[in-house]
Structure formats: structure tokens, C-alpha cells
Amino acid sequence: MNEEAMAAGNRALATMNISIDAWIGYYREWDMSRILLLIGEYDEAIAKLGMLLQQNGDLSVELIKKDPFWDSLRDIEAFKLLIESHDIKTTLKE
């Protein structure tokens, strides 16, 4: 049912995307990244996550790193680079 899932995700984005409503559209884009992962479109899912990490929203590198939903991406080099490029390292001086 990959085609049906993509069609449903695209319909949701057509009616409510970030350019129409930043808040709800953000979550529709997040939903689409999850659909892409579930149907095996890993490169597109990673690209969508990258776009979402550049927006103001609830998705964060820490959440992606801890959420087991994204486990199937962990060994993909593009995913590792995405995490590393957005990971904020904090060092406290004594």
C-alpha cells in the first residue's frame, strides 16, 4: 500500500503545508517523513528530516537519536551526517 500511503501524505501536504500554516504544516511534513520511512524511501525521509530540523518546531536531533522509530536509518551514512551536522555539542568549563 505504498502508493496509497504516499497519495494520502501528498493530499495532506496539499491541503496544509508549511507555506499555508507553519504550525500544522510542520506536523504534516513530519508525518510525511514517517510515511517515507515506512515505505522504504530512506533518502527522501532523511531529506525531509533535514528540512524539518531547519524549521522552528518540536523535532530535534536528540529526539531523532532516541526515538526507536528511526532505527532503520541509523546505519545510513546520510542519516549519520544529518545527525552530526545538526548536533549541538556543549562544553562546560570548570
PyMOL commands that place a pseudoatom at each C-alpha (Angstrom):
pseudoatom trace, name=CA, resn=MET, resi=1, chain=A, elem=C, hetatm=0, pos=[0.000, 0.000, 0.000]
pseudoatom trace, name=CA, resn=ASN, resi=2, chain=A, elem=C, hetatm=0, pos=[2.998, 2.265, -0.565]
pseudoatom trace, name=CA, resn=GLU, resi=3, chain=A, elem=C, hetatm=0, pos=[1.284, 4.221, -3.325]
pseudoatom trace, name=CA, resn=GLU, resi=4, chain=A, elem=C, hetatm=0, pos=[-1.786, 4.791, -1.179]
pseudoatom trace, name=CA, resn=ALA, resi=5, chain=A, elem=C, hetatm=0, pos=[0.353, 5.987, 1.737]
pseudoatom trace, name=CA, resn=MET, resi=6, chain=A, elem=C, hetatm=0, pos=[2.225, 8.444, -0.496]
pseudoatom trace, name=CA, resn=ALA, resi=7, chain=A, elem=C, hetatm=0, pos=[-1.022, 9.672, -2.022]
pseudoatom trace, name=CA, resn=ALA, resi=8, chain=A, elem=C, hetatm=0, pos=[-2.531, 10.271, 1.421]
pseudoatom trace, name=CA, resn=GLY, resi=9, chain=A, elem=C, hetatm=0, pos=[0.594, 12.098, 2.603]
pseudoatom trace, name=CA, resn=ASN, resi=10, chain=A, elem=C, hetatm=0, pos=[0.669, 14.247, -0.513]
pseudoatom trace, name=CA, resn=ARG, resi=11, chain=A, elem=C, hetatm=0, pos=[-3.026, 15.109, -0.144]
pseudoatom trace, name=CA, resn=ALA, resi=12, chain=A, elem=C, hetatm=0, pos=[-2.406, 16.171, 3.446]
pseudoatom trace, name=CA, resn=LEU, resi=13, chain=A, elem=C, hetatm=0, pos=[0.508, 18.361, 2.347]
pseudoatom trace, name=CA, resn=ALA, resi=14, chain=A, elem=C, hetatm=0, pos=[-1.518, 19.853, -0.498]
pseudoatom trace, name=CA, resn=THR, resi=15, chain=A, elem=C, hetatm=0, pos=[-4.218, 20.997, 1.906]
pseudoatom trace, name=CA, resn=MET, resi=16, chain=A, elem=C, hetatm=0, pos=[-1.981, 22.045, 4.796]
pseudoatom trace, name=CA, resn=ASN, resi=17, chain=A, elem=C, hetatm=0, pos=[1.742, 22.606, 4.365]
pseudoatom trace, name=CA, resn=ILE, resi=18, chain=A, elem=C, hetatm=0, pos=[4.256, 24.936, 5.964]
pseudoatom trace, name=CA, resn=SER, resi=19, chain=A, elem=C, hetatm=0, pos=[3.585, 27.730, 3.489]
pseudoatom trace, name=CA, resn=ILE, resi=20, chain=A, elem=C, hetatm=0, pos=[-0.130, 27.661, 4.366]
pseudoatom trace, name=CA, resn=ASP, resi=21, chain=A, elem=C, hetatm=0, pos=[0.145, 27.160, 8.133]
pseudoatom trace, name=CA, resn=ALA, resi=22, chain=A, elem=C, hetatm=0, pos=[3.574, 26.969, 9.758]
pseudoatom trace, name=CA, resn=TRP, resi=23, chain=A, elem=C, hetatm=0, pos=[2.390, 25.033, 12.821]
pseudoatom trace, name=CA, resn=ILE, resi=24, chain=A, elem=C, hetatm=0, pos=[0.061, 22.415, 11.336]
pseudoatom trace, name=CA, resn=GLY, resi=25, chain=A, elem=C, hetatm=0, pos=[2.052, 22.211, 8.112]
pseudoatom trace, name=CA, resn=TYR, resi=26, chain=A, elem=C, hetatm=0, pos=[5.162, 21.383, 10.116]
pseudoatom trace, name=CA, resn=TYR, resi=27, chain=A, elem=C, hetatm=0, pos=[3.445, 18.318, 11.558]
pseudoatom trace, name=CA, resn=ARG, resi=28, chain=A, elem=C, hetatm=0, pos=[2.124, 17.259, 8.136]
pseudoatom trace, name=CA, resn=GLU, resi=29, chain=A, elem=C, hetatm=0, pos=[5.741, 17.382, 6.882]
pseudoatom trace, name=CA, resn=TRP, resi=30, chain=A, elem=C, hetatm=0, pos=[6.793, 15.347, 9.935]
pseudoatom trace, name=CA, resn=ASP, resi=31, chain=A, elem=C, hetatm=0, pos=[4.048, 12.831, 9.137]
pseudoatom trace, name=CA, resn=MET, resi=32, chain=A, elem=C, hetatm=0, pos=[5.331, 12.642, 5.578]
pseudoatom trace, name=CA, resn=SER, resi=33, chain=A, elem=C, hetatm=0, pos=[8.863, 11.884, 6.791]
pseudoatom trace, name=CA, resn=ARG, resi=34, chain=A, elem=C, hetatm=0, pos=[7.433, 8.972, 8.761]
pseudoatom trace, name=CA, resn=ILE, resi=35, chain=A, elem=C, hetatm=0, pos=[5.460, 7.725, 5.746]
pseudoatom trace, name=CA, resn=LEU, resi=36, chain=A, elem=C, hetatm=0, pos=[8.607, 7.895, 3.618]
pseudoatom trace, name=CA, resn=LEU, resi=37, chain=A, elem=C, hetatm=0, pos=[10.497, 5.834, 6.180]
pseudoatom trace, name=CA, resn=LEU, resi=38, chain=A, elem=C, hetatm=0, pos=[7.741, 3.243, 6.446]
pseudoatom trace, name=CA, resn=ILE, resi=39, chain=A, elem=C, hetatm=0, pos=[7.604, 2.689, 2.692]
pseudoatom trace, name=CA, resn=GLY, resi=40, chain=A, elem=C, hetatm=0, pos=[11.388, 2.421, 2.420]
pseudoatom trace, name=CA, resn=GLU, resi=41, chain=A, elem=C, hetatm=0, pos=[12.125, 5.786, 0.803]
pseudoatom trace, name=CA, resn=TYR, resi=42, chain=A, elem=C, hetatm=0, pos=[15.032, 6.390, 3.164]
pseudoatom trace, name=CA, resn=ASP, resi=43, chain=A, elem=C, hetatm=0, pos=[16.816, 9.122, 1.196]
pseudoatom trace, name=CA, resn=GLU, resi=44, chain=A, elem=C, hetatm=0, pos=[13.626, 11.157, 0.937]
pseudoatom trace, name=CA, resn=ALA, resi=45, chain=A, elem=C, hetatm=0, pos=[12.858, 10.594, 4.625]
pseudoatom trace, name=CA, resn=ILE, resi=46, chain=A, elem=C, hetatm=0, pos=[16.334, 11.824, 5.587]
pseudoatom trace, name=CA, resn=ALA, resi=47, chain=A, elem=C, hetatm=0, pos=[15.970, 14.869, 3.325]
pseudoatom trace, name=CA, resn=LYS, resi=48, chain=A, elem=C, hetatm=0, pos=[12.599, 15.654, 4.909]
pseudoatom trace, name=CA, resn=LEU, resi=49, chain=A, elem=C, hetatm=0, pos=[14.112, 15.344, 8.402]
pseudoatom trace, name=CA, resn=GLY, resi=50, chain=A, elem=C, hetatm=0, pos=[16.888, 17.712, 7.367]
pseudoatom trace, name=CA, resn=MET, resi=51, chain=A, elem=C, hetatm=0, pos=[14.334, 20.273, 6.227]
pseudoatom trace, name=CA, resn=LEU, resi=52, chain=A, elem=C, hetatm=0, pos=[12.359, 19.893, 9.450]
pseudoatom trace, name=CA, resn=LEU, resi=53, chain=A, elem=C, hetatm=0, pos=[15.450, 20.350, 11.611]
pseudoatom trace, name=CA, resn=GLN, resi=54, chain=A, elem=C, hetatm=0, pos=[15.983, 23.729, 9.951]
pseudoatom trace, name=CA, resn=GLN, resi=55, chain=A, elem=C, hetatm=0, pos=[12.484, 24.892, 10.945]
pseudoatom trace, name=CA, resn=ASN, resi=56, chain=A, elem=C, hetatm=0, pos=[11.176, 26.042, 14.296]
pseudoatom trace, name=CA, resn=GLY, resi=57, chain=A, elem=C, hetatm=0, pos=[9.376, 23.047, 15.752]
pseudoatom trace, name=CA, resn=ASP, resi=58, chain=A, elem=C, hetatm=0, pos=[9.407, 20.161, 18.193]
pseudoatom trace, name=CA, resn=LEU, resi=59, chain=A, elem=C, hetatm=0, pos=[11.667, 17.842, 16.207]
pseudoatom trace, name=CA, resn=SER, resi=60, chain=A, elem=C, hetatm=0, pos=[15.240, 17.794, 17.451]
pseudoatom trace, name=CA, resn=VAL, resi=61, chain=A, elem=C, hetatm=0, pos=[18.402, 15.800, 16.919]
pseudoatom trace, name=CA, resn=GLU, resi=62, chain=A, elem=C, hetatm=0, pos=[18.086, 14.437, 20.450]
pseudoatom trace, name=CA, resn=LEU, resi=63, chain=A, elem=C, hetatm=0, pos=[14.572, 13.189, 19.747]
pseudoatom trace, name=CA, resn=ILE, resi=64, chain=A, elem=C, hetatm=0, pos=[15.634, 11.546, 16.484]
pseudoatom trace, name=CA, resn=LYS, resi=65, chain=A, elem=C, hetatm=0, pos=[18.626, 9.939, 18.200]
pseudoatom trace, name=CA, resn=LYS, resi=66, chain=A, elem=C, hetatm=0, pos=[16.473, 8.426, 20.963]
pseudoatom trace, name=CA, resn=ASP, resi=67, chain=A, elem=C, hetatm=0, pos=[13.262, 7.553, 19.115]
pseudoatom trace, name=CA, resn=PRO, resi=68, chain=A, elem=C, hetatm=0, pos=[13.390, 3.883, 18.029]
pseudoatom trace, name=CA, resn=PHE, resi=69, chain=A, elem=C, hetatm=0, pos=[11.113, 4.707, 15.087]
pseudoatom trace, name=CA, resn=TRP, resi=70, chain=A, elem=C, hetatm=0, pos=[14.175, 5.985, 13.198]
pseudoatom trace, name=CA, resn=ASP, resi=71, chain=A, elem=C, hetatm=0, pos=[16.337, 2.905, 13.934]
pseudoatom trace, name=CA, resn=SER, resi=72, chain=A, elem=C, hetatm=0, pos=[16.243, 1.654, 10.348]
pseudoatom trace, name=CA, resn=LEU, resi=73, chain=A, elem=C, hetatm=0, pos=[18.098, 4.813, 9.262]
pseudoatom trace, name=CA, resn=ARG, resi=74, chain=A, elem=C, hetatm=0, pos=[20.907, 4.628, 11.802]
pseudoatom trace, name=CA, resn=ASP, resi=75, chain=A, elem=C, hetatm=0, pos=[23.392, 2.763, 9.586]
pseudoatom trace, name=CA, resn=ILE, resi=76, chain=A, elem=C, hetatm=0, pos=[22.844, 5.014, 6.558]
pseudoatom trace, name=CA, resn=GLU, resi=77, chain=A, elem=C, hetatm=0, pos=[25.698, 7.461, 6.044]
pseudoatom trace, name=CA, resn=ALA, resi=78, chain=A, elem=C, hetatm=0, pos=[23.409, 10.339, 5.029]
pseudoatom trace, name=CA, resn=PHE, resi=79, chain=A, elem=C, hetatm=0, pos=[21.484, 9.930, 8.297]
pseudoatom trace, name=CA, resn=LYS, resi=80, chain=A, elem=C, hetatm=0, pos=[24.705, 9.906, 10.328]
pseudoatom trace, name=CA, resn=LEU, resi=81, chain=A, elem=C, hetatm=0, pos=[25.827, 13.091, 8.572]
pseudoatom trace, name=CA, resn=LEU, resi=82, chain=A, elem=C, hetatm=0, pos=[22.454, 14.720, 9.200]
pseudoatom trace, name=CA, resn=ILE, resi=83, chain=A, elem=C, hetatm=0, pos=[22.682, 13.969, 12.907]
pseudoatom trace, name=CA, resn=GLU, resi=84, chain=A, elem=C, hetatm=0, pos=[26.288, 15.133, 13.140]
pseudoatom trace, name=CA, resn=SER, resi=85, chain=A, elem=C, hetatm=0, pos=[25.633, 18.348, 11.214]
pseudoatom trace, name=CA, resn=HIS, resi=86, chain=A, elem=C, hetatm=0, pos=[22.735, 19.353, 13.468]
pseudoatom trace, name=CA, resn=ASP, resi=87, chain=A, elem=C, hetatm=0, pos=[24.082, 18.009, 16.745]
pseudoatom trace, name=CA, resn=ILE, resi=88, chain=A, elem=C, hetatm=0, pos=[24.905, 20.800, 19.152]
pseudoatom trace, name=CA, resn=LYS, resi=89, chain=A, elem=C, hetatm=0, pos=[27.781, 19.973, 21.418]
pseudoatom trace, name=CA, resn=THR, resi=90, chain=A, elem=C, hetatm=0, pos=[28.022, 21.868, 24.672]
pseudoatom trace, name=CA, resn=THR, resi=91, chain=A, elem=C, hetatm=0, pos=[31.150, 22.010, 26.740]
pseudoatom trace, name=CA, resn=LEU, resi=92, chain=A, elem=C, hetatm=0, pos=[31.170, 23.356, 30.252]
pseudoatom trace, name=CA, resn=LYS, resi=93, chain=A, elem=C, hetatm=0, pos=[34.371, 24.802, 31.598]
pseudoatom trace, name=CA, resn=GLU, resi=94, chain=A, elem=C, hetatm=0, pos=[35.207, 24.136, 35.192]
for i in range(1, 94): cmd.bond("trace and resi %d" % i, "trace and resi %d" % (i + 1))
show_as sticks, trace
zoom trace
